[in-house]
Amino acid sequence: MSHTLHKPLAARAGILLAALLAALGLVLGAASPAQAHDELVGSDPAADTSLDALPAQLTLTFSAEIADDEGASVVEVTDAAGTALTDDPPVVRDNVLTQPLAGEASGAVTVLWKVVSSDGHPISGEFSFTVAGAPAPTPTETTTPTPTETAAPVETETPTATPTAIAPDEADSTFGDVWPWVLFGLLAAGVAGAVLYLVLSRARRDRDLDEARRGAAGTASRPGSEPPADQ
């Protein structure tokens, strides 16, 4: 009878233990997704890609929203020589982080990122891509210009002004315009000379008469003088 009592107890204990394990598994299964950290699901440029030139920005996409607090996200982008290629702080919107880039790069570009996931825990990662760079310009031959001979300047004689002879017609015309004035001048000079001669002659005659009168008066006034003979 004791064997019959032990069997149901053992069976019940096994069933109870299985139920407890199943319940624990369900609890752990339900809790594990809630406790899992977010992760990077994509980037632009993608890891291990090759580009012709450095893009204007880098984009990181995560599986859930990340913290957008100031300083919560840090992104470092450097070229093969270790030169920083970041320009401004990153910008977070929902589950997308955008990091502006600046400068020029050639070769491997390394990206280091660190963000705060939706459960409050920081997560980080690293990847790289390659920038091929612009091809080197092909040197072109430059043609040296051939010097050209410059023609010697030709001296030009300055024309000398030649006096223009007055044509006979022009001379006659000029004399014809002047000769009336010449004739008038000669006549005026003759008249002036005649008038002057008459004035001087009359003055001389008056003077002689005056002297003769004076002489006659003087002779008559002397006592014993003979009267002048009649002419």
Phi, psi and omega per residue, in radians:
M1 nan -0.567 3.097
S2 -1.115 -0.641 3.113
H3 -1.106 -0.690 -3.141
T4 -1.161 -0.527 3.134
L5 -1.337 -0.615 -3.110
H6 -1.225 -0.600 -3.085
K7 -1.129 -0.863 3.129
P8 -1.086 -0.619 3.136
L9 -1.150 -0.736 3.137
A10 -1.147 -0.691 -3.141
A11 -1.156 -0.706 -3.136
R12 -1.165 -0.688 3.127
A13 -1.111 -0.682 3.127
G14 -1.160 -0.715 3.136
I15 -1.131 -0.726 -3.136
L16 -1.130 -0.703 3.131
L17 -1.154 -0.704 3.117
A18 -1.117 -0.678 3.134
A19 -1.150 -0.698 3.120
L20 -1.129 -0.729 3.121
L21 -1.132 -0.683 3.116
A22 -1.134 -0.738 3.126
A23 -1.122 -0.710 3.125
L24 -1.121 -0.669 3.108
G25 -1.121 -0.688 3.129
L26 -1.148 -0.704 3.141
V27 -1.130 -0.794 3.133
L28 -1.145 -0.650 3.126
G29 -1.173 -0.635 3.129
A30 -1.298 -0.541 -3.085
A31 -1.439 -0.495 -3.043
S32 -1.114 -0.717 3.102
P33 -1.130 -0.607 -3.117
A34 -1.215 -0.549 -3.111
Q35 -1.565 -0.093 -3.104
A36 -1.279 2.453 3.119
H37 -1.358 2.733 3.046
D38 -1.259 2.872 -3.111
E39 -2.531 2.796 3.099
L40 -1.332 2.175 -3.098
V41 -1.896 -0.204 3.138
G42 -3.028 2.792 3.113
S43 -2.619 2.710 3.080
D44 -2.398 1.907 0.070
P45 -1.191 2.633 3.120
A46 -1.329 2.804 3.138
A47 -1.120 2.477 3.038
D48 1.155 0.375 3.063
T49 -1.653 2.866 3.140
S50 -2.106 2.263 -3.105
L51 -2.091 2.754 3.081
D52 -1.378 -0.508 -3.118
A53 -2.628 2.814 3.121
L54 -1.214 2.249 -3.138
P55 -1.261 2.934 -3.123
A56 -1.309 -0.384 -3.121
Q57 -2.695 2.816 3.084
L58 -2.035 2.340 -3.110
T59 -2.081 2.260 3.081
L60 -2.064 2.271 -3.130
T61 -2.019 2.253 -3.090
F62 -1.947 2.936 -3.063
S63 -1.298 -0.317 3.111
A64 -2.630 3.061 -3.140
E65 -1.103 2.518 3.104
I66 -2.025 2.822 -3.090
A67 -1.160 2.374 3.131
D68 -1.875 0.324 3.111
D69 -1.177 2.654 3.139
E70 -1.133 2.226 -3.133
G71 1.481 -0.082 -3.133
A72 -1.268 -0.489 -3.121
S73 -1.998 2.358 3.135
V74 -2.317 2.278 3.112
V75 -2.292 2.239 3.077
E76 -2.063 2.174 3.124
V77 -2.165 2.107 -3.096
T78 -2.300 2.655 3.086
D79 -1.540 -2.982 -3.067
A80 -1.115 -0.479 3.140
A81 -1.553 0.004 -3.139
G82 1.525 0.170 3.132
T83 -1.349 2.296 -3.139
A84 -1.205 2.400 -3.125
L85 -1.998 0.114 3.122
T86 -1.494 2.624 -3.095
D87 -1.960 -1.093 -3.117
D88 -2.055 2.961 3.087
P89 -1.089 2.732 3.128
P90 -1.230 2.725 3.118
V91 -2.054 2.242 -3.101
V92 -1.946 2.282 3.040
R93 -2.405 1.953 -3.079
D94 1.017 -1.996 -3.098
N95 -1.868 0.285 -3.101
V96 -2.065 2.256 3.076
L97 -1.950 2.296 3.127
T98 -2.089 2.190 -3.137
Q99 -2.043 1.977 3.081
P100 -1.122 2.523 3.120
L101 -2.074 2.738 3.141
A102 -2.637 2.740 3.114
G103 1.678 -2.990 3.121
E104 -2.194 2.539 -3.118
A105 -2.411 2.676 3.060
S106 -2.570 2.166 -3.085
G107 1.855 -2.689 -3.077
A108 -1.309 2.373 3.081
V109 -2.059 2.185 -3.079
T110 -1.817 2.379 3.138
V111 -2.075 2.111 3.022
L112 -1.997 2.214 -3.111
W113 -2.285 2.643 3.066
K114 -2.599 2.191 3.137
V115 -2.348 2.987 3.067
V116 -1.879 2.104 -3.067
S117 -1.333 3.089 -3.055
S118 -1.165 -0.380 3.113
D119 -1.543 0.090 3.093
G120 1.580 -0.041 -3.134
H121 -1.680 2.389 3.078
P122 -1.272 2.451 3.056
I123 -2.243 2.692 -3.095
S124 -2.579 2.923 3.136
G125 -2.947 3.100 -3.099
E126 -2.640 2.458 2.996
F127 -2.708 3.056 -3.112
S128 -2.543 2.770 3.007
F129 -2.480 3.012 -3.020
T130 -2.094 2.430 3.037
V131 -1.949 2.031 -3.089
A132 -1.232 -0.584 -3.114
G133 1.475 2.830 -3.140
A134 -1.253 2.461 3.104
P135 -1.121 2.566 3.137
A136 -1.128 2.383 -3.133
P137 -1.144 2.450 3.117
T138 -1.348 2.181 -3.128
P139 -1.128 2.382 3.113
T140 -1.918 2.479 3.137
E141 -1.275 2.321 3.095
T142 -1.770 2.266 -3.127
T143 -1.504 2.192 3.116
T144 -1.364 2.164 -3.125
P145 -1.136 2.421 3.121
T146 -1.416 2.235 -3.136
P147 -1.145 2.436 3.138
T148 -1.891 2.473 -3.135
E149 -1.262 2.374 3.129
T150 -1.700 2.225 -3.124
A151 -1.122 2.406 3.138
A152 -1.180 2.480 -3.134
P153 -1.163 2.400 -3.125
V154 -1.648 2.187 3.136
E155 -1.311 2.302 3.132
T156 -1.952 2.276 3.142
E157 -1.314 2.349 3.103
T158 -1.369 2.126 -3.099
P159 -1.086 2.307 3.126
T160 -1.564 2.349 -3.125
A161 -1.181 2.188 -3.141
T162 -1.706 2.220 3.136
P163 -1.075 2.389 -3.098
T164 -1.627 2.165 3.136
A165 -1.257 2.460 3.133
I166 -1.385 2.216 -3.131
A167 -1.151 2.631 3.136
P168 -0.957 -0.679 -3.118
D169 -1.101 -0.695 -3.133
E170 -1.177 -0.677 3.112
A171 -1.101 -0.802 3.120
D172 -1.067 -0.681 -3.130
S173 -1.132 -0.691 3.137
T174 -1.178 -0.778 3.127
F175 -1.121 -0.664 3.121
G176 -1.108 -0.520 3.123
D177 -1.370 -0.434 -3.012
V178 -1.683 -0.545 -2.952
W179 -1.088 -0.533 3.072
P180 -1.072 -0.648 3.113
W181 -1.198 -0.603 3.101
V182 -1.146 -0.799 3.136
L183 -1.078 -0.720 3.132
F184 -1.115 -0.665 3.112
G185 -1.127 -0.717 3.126
L186 -1.115 -0.780 3.132
L187 -1.079 -0.756 -3.128
A188 -1.104 -0.692 3.125
A189 -1.135 -0.698 3.128
G190 -1.108 -0.791 3.141
V191 -1.092 -0.757 -3.137
A192 -1.091 -0.696 3.125
G193 -1.134 -0.727 3.140
A194 -1.115 -0.767 3.127
V195 -1.087 -0.745 3.129
L196 -1.103 -0.692 3.131
Y197 -1.119 -0.765 3.136
L198 -1.112 -0.717 -3.137
V199 -1.122 -0.769 -3.123
L200 -1.182 -0.706 -3.138
S201 -1.097 -0.758 -3.130
R202 -1.152 -0.679 3.124
A203 -1.135 -0.706 3.134
R204 -1.158 -0.700 -3.131
R205 -1.151 -0.757 3.113
D206 -1.087 -0.641 3.135
R207 -1.170 -0.735 3.127
D208 -1.105 -0.721 3.134
L209 -1.138 -0.677 -3.132
D210 -1.150 -0.710 3.118
E211 -1.165 -0.681 3.129
A212 -1.102 -0.688 3.134
R213 -1.164 -0.685 3.130
R214 -1.137 -0.688 3.136
G215 -1.147 -0.727 -3.137
A216 -1.144 -0.733 -3.138
A217 -1.123 -0.642 -3.141
G218 -1.212 -0.685 -3.127
T219 -1.193 -0.706 -3.112
A220 -1.175 -0.476 -3.080
S221 -1.430 -0.208 3.136
R222 -1.422 2.350 3.096
P223 -1.318 2.421 3.137
G224 1.386 0.075 3.136
S225 -1.467 2.531 -3.124
E226 -1.448 2.503 3.114
P227 -1.179 2.601 -3.123
P228 -1.104 2.440 3.120
A229 -1.173 2.601 3.128
D230 -1.238 2.367 3.128
Q231 -1.397 nan nan
